[in-house]
Each structure stands twice: as structure tokens, then as C-alpha cells.
Amino acid sequence: MPSATAPTLRIAVIGTGPGGLSSAIALSELPNVHLRVFESAGELKNLGAGISVNHNGWKVLELLGIRELVTGASTNPTVQRNAYTGEIVDPGQPHNPDDPYEARRVRRLVLQEALASRIPPGLVEFNKKLVSLEDLGKDGVRVSFEDSTEATVDLVVGADGVRSVVRKHLAPDYPLEYAHQVGWRTLVPVERLQHIPDLPLTTTSWWYGKAKSLWLSPVDELSNLRLIELTCRVYGEPFVPGKTVSWGVHVTNEKVSDRFTDCDSRLIEAFKQVEEGTWREFAAYQGGDIDSLVGWHKLALVGDSSHPSIGGFGSGSAFAMEDSWTLARAIEYALSTLTSPSIASTVAEALRIFDTVRKPFYHEMFQFRLGQKNALQQVYRKEYEDFDGDLRRRFSSDGLGARRSKGFLSFVYNSDIGKKWNDFIESDKARLSRQ
Ligand SMILES: Cc1cc2nc3c(=O)[nH]c(=O)nc-3n(C[C@H](O)[C@H](O)[C@H](O)COP(=O)(O)OP(=O)(O)OC[C@H]3O[C@@H](n4cnc5c(N)ncnc54)[C@H](O)[C@@H]3O)c2cc1C
């Protein structure tokens, strides 16, 4: 029941990726919120193939109440291989069936349907492409769409992805640049691959070449194995004016397989089994560490909109859901702690809290990336005197790859947003009691 004394907040969520859908779940559960969700596409998009859900992802799915709806294949062991010779350079960590938070590869559609199943029917307004925002002072924000319609709200949640229009208003000079990296992704029915001798289909394998890599993984529970994900990455791709903006566009089999003709024969045969028209291309864009996730005392960025980077360590969806859940908690907390909350004071306080809890994480992520820059340059280079030896060294006990597979990204994958939130509450209560 909405509280009679607390103000009703008008909130617009822009976008229905993992960030927008999880925002819709978390915010629609709050009393005193009038929620609208806008999406530029005509329907929910199913872009991409598989998605890794790590410890952090399971934790936030639990908080959103949809963990049981999301299933997939364990990514342990992830076997690291030489793409030319097939040599195993790292056998990966063993599968631990007793760990409920173990990393799994999940079909993106499964995650999307789980999220969509928990939002009120009819909530999403499709074919609503945000074009501009106008700060109306005490009256809120005017949200304008390409079809010339408008809405006025108290808070705009920018879940509109890498090329966020909300971010452009919040940080107009934020630099977004092409990262010279392209991903190609598809799903292949398992029966089309089963004839290939020794092609691993029930474990995840990552195959490395010169300035390219390929990821092969089941995305369904092994008891119900139906689809295998193929994801390729190529580095050092030139910018093609007017063309290098691809995000989920079709590419031909020839374009993809041509880049892997020098690879292990199992991979070459696997490429031949891909149904024409099913590859999708994703050109990677990146930006820097944004100063703040909030602005105007009325705008908040969730998900990729705030940290366009080359993937998010394969955890960008979890980040988006963590942001959304935290934003809802921040609004709830602001309403409960402000003595006489107005709309403006509630939104301003909720955004302050949201930024306080989430911004340090993204800052740490960008700092980490800076530290990895030189090591990553090595991975991306095309010329090698001894590629096989270099790859083995990369996965030797102190190599970048080995540390990556043995948990040195723990601040990302093992994070627990529920715990972080509780820690914030404890410290804030201590702050309030000192006042
Ligand atoms: C190749 C590749 C591999 C990846 N692998 C993983 C992985 O293994 N695990 C993982 O967790 N993440 C992975 N990611 C990252 C993950 O896909 C993103 O982090 C995640 O989708 C971010 O969600 P989001 O809701 O912030 O943005 P998006 O998913 O980009 O959604 C944005 C939404 O906003 C809509 N929109 C955009 N502009 C407007 C506008 N002007 N008006 C209205 N609506 C608008 C779009 O149509 C879209 O529906 C991968 C990404 C790529 C490209």
C-alpha cells in the first residue's frame, strides 16, 4: 500500500535490456512510484547468444526473485586452448556441483524471459525512442520521443545502453570511441556439431589465436543440451566510416569463417555447421570512468550506459541488475529516512545514495582496466616470434590468463550486492546517529 504521507514519484525507465527490465521489476515493487518504461524497438530484443552468470549475477537474481527461472551450463572447467594446434594451455577449475553460485553460461533469451516474466503486463511502451531530456526545475524532467510524444517525470533511469541518450544529457563531453574490436556470436544446435571428433561440447573451451579468440560453450543444462554458443572476437579491426556501428547486425558465414581458416580443423568444421544468417556482429565501443552515475538531481544511469567498455568482464548484465536493485533500495531508504520527504528531496537523496554505493565499484573496474592495458596489448598483437610459447606463458602460474581463471577478478565476480547494501545501511545509520 502506498504511504499516505510519502510523495508519489513519477519514474521513466529508458530501455529494456537487462538494466531496464531489472529496473522495471525492482521499481514496480515500490509503493509511491508511478512507473513508465520506454523502449525504442518494437518488441523486446533478443540480441546475443549466451551470457555468463557468475556469483554476483546469481546473488542479484535471487534479490530480484527470479533465480529459479534462470538455468544454464556450468562454465567449469573452462579449458583454454591454442586455436591452431588445439593444445590445452590451462585445464581450468573443476566443476563444483555443490556450489549454487558457480558460473554458468545461460542463453540470453532465458535471462531476458525470466526478467520479463516479473514485470507487470503492458508496462513497456514500445517504439518510443528517446531523443531529448529537458530539466524543468521543480517540475521534473520532460522526456521527448522521436514520435513527437512527451512525458514529464521526476526521475529518468537511463538503461539505454552503450550509446545512451540519457548519458549524453548528463555528461555531454563524455568520449565514446571504437575499440577496434568486433565480436561475432551465434547458437548452433548440438546435433549439427556432434559428428566432429573430439570437439568439446559439454564443457566450455576458449581457443586463442593471433589477435583473435573463439569461445565454444553449452548454454543449456547438460541434461537438456540443445544449443552450443560460438562467440568469436577479433582485435585490431579498422574503423569503416558509416559501417562500424554494428550492434547485433547480420554478418555472413564467409566473413566470420574467413578469419579462422588457419585454425584447428575442428573449429573450421564447426564454422561450416553454422546456419547462414544466424551470426550477429557487435562492434565494441569504450569510454572512460564517468564522474558520476547521476545528474540534474533527476537522472540516473544503470547498466552499460554508465560504463561503456569492452564487455564488462563478461558480467555486464549482472552490473546492470545490481545497479537497478540498488537504485530501488536507495529510493526506499530515502523515503524511510527523510523526515518530511518531498519529491525533489527524495529523488536527490536516493540518487546521492545510489552513486555512493555503485560509483566506487565502477571506479575500481576502470582502475583495474588501466592496470591491464599493457598485458592486453600483448593479447591483441598480431605478430609473434613464438606464439605457442607465449600462449603457454600467458597461462603459466603467474600469467594473466591463469590469474584470470583463478579468481583474481574476485572484486567483480564474487561481489554480493545485498551485502554491499547492508554495509552501506550500517555505515549510514552510524552517520545519522552521530548527527
Ligand atoms: C559480444 C558480447 C558478449 C557479452 N558477454 C556477456 C556475458 O557473458 N555476461 C554478461 O553479463 N554480459 C555480457 N555482455 C554485456 C551485456 O550484453 C551488457 O552488459 C548488457 O546487455 C547491458 O544491459 P543494459 O540493459 O545496460 O543495455 P542493453 O542490453 O544494451 O539494452 C539497452 C536497451 O535500451 C534500448 N535503447 C537504446 N537507446 C534507446 C533510446 N534512445 N530510447 C529508448 N530505448 C533505447 C535498446 O533498444 C535496448 O533494448 C556481452 C556483450 C557483448 C557485446
Ligand as a Chemical Component Dictionary entry (heavy atoms), coordinates in Angstrom:
data_LIG
# 
_chem_comp.id                   LIG 
_chem_comp.type                 NON-POLYMER 
_chem_comp.pdbx_formal_charge   0 
_chem_comp.three_letter_code    LIG 
# 
loop_
_chem_comp_atom.comp_id 
_chem_comp_atom.atom_id 
_chem_comp_atom.alt_atom_id 
_chem_comp_atom.type_symbol 
_chem_comp_atom.charge 
_chem_comp_atom.model_Cartn_x 
_chem_comp_atom.model_Cartn_y 
_chem_comp_atom.model_Cartn_z 
_chem_comp_atom.pdbx_ordinal 
LIG C1  C1  C 0 29.909 -9.820  -27.522 1  
LIG C2  C2  C 0 29.348 -9.543  -26.145 2  
LIG C3  C3  C 0 29.449 -10.515 -25.142 3  
LIG C4  C4  C 0 28.927 -10.277 -23.863 4  
LIG N1  N1  N 0 29.003 -11.255 -22.914 5  
LIG C5  C5  C 0 28.446 -11.055 -21.709 6  
LIG C6  C6  C 0 28.428 -12.073 -20.717 7  
LIG O1  O1  O 0 28.913 -13.176 -20.910 8  
LIG N2  N2  N 0 27.858 -11.816 -19.499 9  
LIG C7  C7  C 0 27.301 -10.602 -19.235 10 
LIG O2  O2  O 0 26.775 -10.417 -18.131 11 
LIG N3  N3  N 0 27.314 -9.603  -20.136 12 
LIG C8  C8  C 0 27.858 -9.808  -21.368 13 
LIG N4  N4  N 0 27.852 -8.824  -22.285 14 
LIG C9  C9  C 0 27.417 -7.491  -21.881 15 
LIG C10 C10 C 0 25.919 -7.374  -21.785 16 
LIG O3  O3  O 0 25.326 -7.741  -23.007 17 
LIG C11 C11 C 0 25.588 -5.926  -21.423 18 
LIG O4  O4  O 0 26.389 -5.523  -20.339 19 
LIG C12 C12 C 0 24.135 -5.793  -21.050 20 
LIG O5  O5  O 0 23.310 -6.109  -22.151 21 
LIG C13 C13 C 0 23.847 -4.365  -20.577 22 
LIG O6  O6  O 0 22.490 -4.217  -20.358 23 
LIG P1  P1  P 0 21.814 -2.797  -20.479 24 
LIG O7  O7  O 0 20.385 -3.019  -20.126 25 
LIG O8  O8  O 0 22.591 -1.803  -19.722 26 
LIG O9  O9  O 0 21.947 -2.369  -22.006 27 
LIG P2  P2  P 0 21.412 -3.076  -23.319 28 
LIG O10 O10 O 0 21.320 -4.542  -23.158 29 
LIG O11 O11 O 0 22.280 -2.545  -24.419 30 
LIG O12 O12 O 0 19.933 -2.520  -23.504 31 
LIG C14 C14 C 0 19.690 -1.185  -23.871 32 
LIG C15 C15 C 0 18.223 -1.067  -24.297 33 
LIG O13 O13 O 0 17.911 0.297   -24.484 34 
LIG C16 C16 C 0 17.220 0.478   -25.712 35 
LIG N5  N5  N 0 17.517 1.829   -26.169 36 
LIG C17 C17 C 0 18.698 2.300   -26.613 37 
LIG N6  N6  N 0 18.591 3.600   -26.941 38 
LIG C18 C18 C 0 17.308 3.949   -26.693 39 
LIG C19 C19 C 0 16.588 5.173   -26.826 40 
LIG N7  N7  N 0 17.173 6.287   -27.309 41 
LIG N8  N8  N 0 15.280 5.201   -26.470 42 
LIG C20 C20 C 0 14.659 4.080   -25.988 43 
LIG N9  N9  N 0 15.304 2.888   -25.840 44 
LIG C21 C21 C 0 16.618 2.838   -26.190 45 
LIG C22 C22 C 0 17.794 -0.619  -26.603 46 
LIG O14 O14 O 0 16.922 -0.920  -27.675 47 
LIG C23 C23 C 0 17.935 -1.775  -25.610 48 
LIG O15 O15 O 0 16.738 -2.511  -25.505 49 
LIG C24 C24 C 0 28.340 -9.035  -23.569 50 
LIG C25 C25 C 0 28.224 -8.050  -24.573 51 
LIG C26 C26 C 0 28.723 -8.321  -25.849 52 
LIG C27 C27 C 0 28.584 -7.280  -26.922 53 
# 
loop_
_chem_comp_bond.comp_id 
_chem_comp_bond.atom_id_1 
_chem_comp_bond.atom_id_2 
_chem_comp_bond.value_order 
_chem_comp_bond.pdbx_ordinal 
LIG C1  C2  SING 1  
LIG C2  C3  SING 2  
LIG C2  C26 DOUB 3  
LIG C3  C4  DOUB 4  
LIG C4  N1  SING 5  
LIG C4  C24 SING 6  
LIG N1  C5  DOUB 7  
LIG C5  C6  SING 8  
LIG C5  C8  SING 9  
LIG C6  O1  DOUB 10 
LIG C6  N2  SING 11 
LIG N2  C7  SING 12 
LIG C7  O2  DOUB 13 
LIG C7  N3  SING 14 
LIG N3  C8  DOUB 15 
LIG C8  N4  SING 16 
LIG N4  C9  SING 17 
LIG N4  C24 SING 18 
LIG C9  C10 SING 19 
LIG C10 O3  SING 20 
LIG C10 C11 SING 21 
LIG C11 O4  SING 22 
LIG C11 C12 SING 23 
LIG C12 O5  SING 24 
LIG C12 C13 SING 25 
LIG C13 O6  SING 26 
LIG O6  P1  SING 27 
LIG P1  O7  DOUB 28 
LIG P1  O8  SING 29 
LIG P1  O9  SING 30 
LIG O9  P2  SING 31 
LIG P2  O10 DOUB 32 
LIG P2  O11 SING 33 
LIG P2  O12 SING 34 
LIG O12 C14 SING 35 
LIG C14 C15 SING 36 
LIG C15 O13 SING 37 
LIG C15 C23 SING 38 
LIG O13 C16 SING 39 
LIG C16 N5  SING 40 
LIG C16 C22 SING 41 
LIG N5  C17 SING 42 
LIG N5  C21 SING 43 
LIG C17 N6  DOUB 44 
LIG N6  C18 SING 45 
LIG C18 C19 SING 46 
LIG C18 C21 DOUB 47 
LIG C19 N7  SING 48 
LIG C19 N8  DOUB 49 
LIG N8  C20 SING 50 
LIG C20 N9  DOUB 51 
LIG N9  C21 SING 52 
LIG C22 O14 SING 53 
LIG C22 C23 SING 54 
LIG C23 O15 SING 55 
LIG C24 C25 DOUB 56 
LIG C25 C26 SING 57 
LIG C26 C27 SING 58 
# 
